[in-house]
Amino acid sequence: MEKLTFQSTKRLNNKVRIPLMGFGVAEIAEDLKTQVRILREAIEVGYRLFDTAQIYRSERAVGIAIKESGIPREEFFISSKIFDEQKYDRTTESFEESLRKMGIDYIDRFVLHWPLPGHYIQSWKELEKIHRSGRARCISVSNFEIWHMRNLLPNCEIIPATNQIEFNPTYMANEQREFCENWGVAMEAYTPIGRYGRFADNEILNRVGERHGKSVYQVLLRWDIQHNVIPVPRSSNQKHMAQNADIFDFELTSEDMAEIDSMNIDDRRNANPYNQL
Ligand SMILES: NC(=O)c1ccc[n+]([C@@H]2O[C@H](COP(=O)([O-])OP(=O)(O)OC[C@H]3O[C@@H](n4cnc5c(N)ncnc54)[C@H](OP(=O)(O)O)[C@@H]3O)[C@@H](O)[C@H]2O)c1
C-alpha cells in the first residue's frame, strides 16, 4: 500500500483529488493582518486545503495569503461555504462575491454550510449550475444529517462530493458516516480536536499517545485519517500547526482504534441540524 504523507491526496466521487487533511479558518483571528500572518504560517508548514466560509470573515485573508505565497494556485484546494445567503435566488450572486473577496476565478469546493429548511434543495440546484459553469470543481454539503441527504439525493443530479460534520471520539455519527460513504460522499471532520482543549487530559487518548510518543492532538487527527475522514483542525499557533501535520510516521493499531471508539457518547459540541428540519 502507498505510504501516506502530509502531501497525500484522495480521490472524491467526481475524480477531483483533495488533501487528506486541511486547515480550518474559522475564528483564527479578528483582524485581516493577523489572519494573513497565520495563514502564511500554515502554508509554510505545508497545508494546502483551506476551509473557510462566508460567515468566518476570512475569505479575503485566504486569497491574500495564497497569492502572496507565490505557490501556483492549482496546488491549493480552496473551500468556502454559503450560509445565510443561501436562499436560491441569491446563491450565485453570493458565490461570485466569495470569489471576488478571495481574488480567484474558480474555487475547488463550494459548500452549503447548513441545510436551511425549505431552501436547501433549490440552493443545491443553484450549486449544480455553478459547478457546470466550471467555477467550482466540487460542490458539497455540511451539517447534512441522514434525513437531509434522503431529501436531497432524489432531487439532485450531482451527488455532493463531501459532507462536513462534527466528528471526534465523543461524537462519531456512525450511521451518518456509513450512509454517506455508501453514496460515495467523503466525510470531513470539523471540531476534530474537540475545540478549547476538551480532550487534553483524557486518559485513553493520553495512554494511546504515550504508546506512540505522540500528543493527544496527533492521536485525534491520526484517528480521523484511519477512519477515512478528512480533518480540518484550526490553530493560530505555528508549533501546533506543525505538530498536527506530523501524523504520518505512526499508525494506530486496531486495539488503539477500538479503545478510542469506545469514547463515543454521541455528544456533539455544535448546533444540531435535526432541530431545524
Ligand atoms: N461546517 C461547520 O458548521 C463547522 C463548524 C465548526 C467548525 N468548522 C470548521 O472546523 C474547523 C476546526 O474546528 P473548531 O474550530 O471547532 O475546533 P478544533 O480544530 O477542534 O480546535 C481548535 C482549538 O484547538 C487548539 N489546538 C489546535 N492544535 C493544537 C495542538 N497541537 N495543541 C494544543 N492545542 C491545539 C487551537 O488552539 P491554538 O490556536 O492555540 O492552536 C484551538 O483552540 C474550523 O476552523 C472550521 O473551519 C466547521
The ligand as an SDF file (V2000), in Angstrom:
LIG
                    3D

 48 52  0  0  0  0  0  0  0  0999 V2000
  -19.2400   23.3170    8.9330 N   0  0  0  0  0  0  0  0  0  0  0  0
  -19.4550   23.7990   10.1460 C   0  0  0  0  0  0  0  0  0  0  0  0
  -20.6020   24.0750   10.5440 O   0  0  0  0  0  0  0  0  0  0  0  0
  -18.2840   23.9960   11.0780 C   0  0  0  0  0  0  0  0  0  0  0  0
  -18.4940   24.1820   12.4570 C   0  0  0  0  0  0  0  0  0  0  0  0
  -17.3670   24.3230   13.2850 C   0  0  0  0  0  0  0  0  0  0  0  0
  -16.0860   24.2980   12.7250 C   0  0  0  0  0  0  0  0  0  0  0  0
  -15.9070   24.1400   11.3790 N   0  0  0  0  0  0  0  0  0  0  0  0
  -14.5530   24.0890   10.7520 C   0  0  0  0  0  0  0  0  0  0  0  0
  -13.7100   23.2320   11.5250 O   0  0  0  0  0  0  0  0  0  0  0  0
  -12.5420   23.9390   11.9100 C   0  0  0  0  0  0  0  0  0  0  0  0
  -11.9950   23.4050   13.2160 C   0  0  0  0  0  0  0  0  0  0  0  0
  -12.9920   23.1890   14.2050 O   0  0  0  0  0  0  0  0  0  0  0  0
  -13.0910   24.0400   15.5570 P   0  0  0  0  0  0  0  0  0  0  0  0
  -12.7320   25.4300   15.2310 O   0  0  0  0  0  0  0  0  0  0  0  0
  -14.4040   23.7770   16.1410 O   0  0  0  0  0  0  0  0  0  0  0  0
  -12.0220   23.4520   16.5470 O   0  0  0  0  0  0  0  0  0  0  0  0
  -10.8210   22.3880   16.6420 P   0  0  0  0  0  0  0  0  0  0  0  0
   -9.9680   22.4040   15.3970 O   0  0  0  0  0  0  0  0  0  0  0  0
  -11.3580   21.0790   17.0960 O   0  0  0  0  0  0  0  0  0  0  0  0
   -9.9880   23.0160   17.8560 O   0  0  0  0  0  0  0  0  0  0  0  0
   -9.3210   24.2350   17.7560 C   0  0  0  0  0  0  0  0  0  0  0  0
   -8.6050   24.5300   19.0610 C   0  0  0  0  0  0  0  0  0  0  0  0
   -7.5820   23.5550   19.2900 O   0  0  0  0  0  0  0  0  0  0  0  0
   -6.3490   24.1980   19.6160 C   0  0  0  0  0  0  0  0  0  0  0  0
   -5.2480   23.3990   19.0700 N   0  0  0  0  0  0  0  0  0  0  0  0
   -5.0520   23.0600   17.7700 C   0  0  0  0  0  0  0  0  0  0  0  0
   -3.9540   22.2790   17.6450 N   0  0  0  0  0  0  0  0  0  0  0  0
   -3.4290   22.1400   18.8970 C   0  0  0  0  0  0  0  0  0  0  0  0
   -2.2970   21.4600   19.4090 C   0  0  0  0  0  0  0  0  0  0  0  0
   -1.4990   20.7540   18.6260 N   0  0  0  0  0  0  0  0  0  0  0  0
   -2.0440   21.5700   20.7600 N   0  0  0  0  0  0  0  0  0  0  0  0
   -2.8680   22.2710   21.5640 C   0  0  0  0  0  0  0  0  0  0  0  0
   -3.9780   22.9260   21.1380 N   0  0  0  0  0  0  0  0  0  0  0  0
   -4.2480   22.8570   19.8120 C   0  0  0  0  0  0  0  0  0  0  0  0
   -6.4300   25.5570   18.9790 C   0  0  0  0  0  0  0  0  0  0  0  0
   -5.6650   26.4660   19.7510 O   0  0  0  0  0  0  0  0  0  0  0  0
   -4.3280   27.1750   19.1530 P   0  0  0  0  0  0  0  0  0  0  0  0
   -4.8390   28.2340   18.2220 O   0  0  0  0  0  0  0  0  0  0  0  0
   -3.6690   27.7140   20.3850 O   0  0  0  0  0  0  0  0  0  0  0  0
   -3.5170   26.1270   18.4710 O   0  0  0  0  0  0  0  0  0  0  0  0
   -7.9220   25.8860   19.0770 C   0  0  0  0  0  0  0  0  0  0  0  0
   -8.2330   26.4840   20.3110 O   0  0  0  0  0  0  0  0  0  0  0  0
  -12.9890   25.4000   11.9270 C   0  0  0  0  0  0  0  0  0  0  0  0
  -11.9210   26.2970   11.8540 O   0  0  0  0  0  0  0  0  0  0  0  0
  -13.8690   25.4380   10.6970 C   0  0  0  0  0  0  0  0  0  0  0  0
  -13.0820   25.5340    9.5330 O   0  0  0  0  0  0  0  0  0  0  0  0
  -16.9970   23.9580   10.5600 C   0  0  0  0  0  0  0  0  0  0  0  0
  1  2  1  0
  2  3  2  0
  2  4  1  0
  4  5  1  0
  4 48  2  0
  5  6  2  0
  6  7  1  0
  7  8  2  0
  8  9  1  0
  8 48  1  0
  9 10  1  0
  9 46  1  0
 10 11  1  0
 11 12  1  0
 11 44  1  0
 12 13  1  0
 13 14  1  0
 14 15  2  0
 14 16  1  0
 14 17  1  0
 17 18  1  0
 18 19  2  0
 18 20  1  0
 18 21  1  0
 21 22  1  0
 22 23  1  0
 23 24  1  0
 23 42  1  0
 24 25  1  0
 25 26  1  0
 25 36  1  0
 26 27  1  0
 26 35  1  0
 27 28  2  0
 28 29  1  0
 29 30  1  0
 29 35  2  0
 30 31  1  0
 30 32  2  0
 32 33  1  0
 33 34  2  0
 34 35  1  0
 36 37  1  0
 36 42  1  0
 37 38  1  0
 38 39  2  0
 38 40  1  0
 38 41  1  0
 42 43  1  0
 44 45  1  0
 44 46  1  0
 46 47  1  0
M  CHG  2   8   1  16  -1
M  END
$$$$
